Amino acid sequence: MGLSVRLKKKVNGFSLDVEWEIANELAVLFGYSGSGKSMTLQMIAGLVKPDEGFVRAGHKTFFDSAAHVDVPPRERDFGYVLQDLALFPHMTVMRNILFGAPRVSKQDKLSRAKEMIEAFKLTGLEDRYPSEISGGQKQRVAFARALIRHPEALLLDEPFSALDNPLRIEMRCFLEEVRKKFHIPVILVTHDFYEAAFLAEKIIAYSHGEVAQIGSLEQMTGQLRFSREQLPY
C-alpha cells in the first residue's frame, strides 16, 4: 500500500508542480506557509482539481488527467483532518464520528463507531457535544471520524498547530499510536521543523510550489544539522 501523486496547478499567480510517492509510512510535507502543502492535500482529497497529473493509492486511481478520471471527494478513500478539526457543534461525539462513514451500511457503521470510540479512548463521551470535551478529546474525535471509513491514507493539515505545547507533544505521541494501530500511509502538513523531525519517516520539503528535497531526517541531517536525539522534546 502506498500513495503516489503528480500534480500541477496554477491559481492566482501561484504555480504548484510536484511529484512524489510514499510507501506505508508517515510522510511530512514540510515548508514555509504558502509553499503549496495544503493545496496538495486538497487536490489529493478531490477538493481542488489539478490542471494536470494523477493521484493513486495502491491499485486505485482517484485522479488522472490523461485518462479523464476524477473520482468525487465523497468517493475517495481518504481520511482528512483539518487544522480547525471541523467538528459539528450541534452533533454529539458519536454522531460526529458516524458522519465520517456516509457510504457504510448502518450496521457496519455502528460497529465501526464503537471500535473507534474504544480505540481513541472516548468511552463515556459518546453523548457529549464538542463544546463539552477537552482539546485533546476533540482531536481524538476528529481522528476517529477520519478513520471510521478505513481509508487508503490519512491526510493531516496541521492538526496540532493551535494546541499549547504540552498537548501538542501528547498528540504527537498519539499520532504514532495511530500509525501502529491502523497501518496506513499518513501525510502530515507542517512548517514546524521539530514536529517534522519527531514524527516523519520521510520528509518531503516544499519550496515555492516545488519539491526541494525528499528523504529521511537522517538523510537530511547534513543540511539541517539536527538529529532526533538533539530535539529538545
HELIX and SHEET records of a PDB file:
HELIX    1   1 LYS A   37  ALA A   45  1                                   9    
HELIX    2   2 PRO A   73  GLU A   75  5                                   3    
HELIX    3   3 VAL A   93  LEU A   98  1                                   6    
HELIX    4   4 LYS A  106  ALA A  119  1                                  14    
HELIX    5   5 PRO A  130  GLU A  132  5                                   3    
HELIX    6   6 GLY A  135  LEU A  147  1                                  13    
HELIX    7   7 ASN A  165  PHE A  182  1                                  18    
HELIX    8   8 PHE A  193  LEU A  199  1                                   7    
HELIX    9   9 LEU A  217  LEU A  224  1                                   8    
HELIX   10  10 ARG A  228  GLN A  230  5                                   3    
SHEET    1   A 5 PHE A  14  ILE A  22  0                                        
SHEET    2   A 5 LEU A   3  VAL A  11 -1                                        
SHEET    3   A 5 GLU A  52  ALA A  57 -1                                        
SHEET    4   A 5 LYS A  60  ASP A  64 -1                                        
SHEET    5   A 5 VAL A  69  ASP A  70 -1                                        
SHEET    1   B 6 PHE A  78  VAL A  81  0                                        
SHEET    2   B 6 ALA A 153  ASP A 157  1                                        
SHEET    3   B 6 VAL A 186  THR A 190  1                                        
SHEET    4   B 6 LEU A  26  PHE A  30  1                                        
SHEET    5   B 6 LYS A 202  SER A 207  1                                        
SHEET    6   B 6 GLU A 210  GLY A 215 -1                                        
END                                                                             
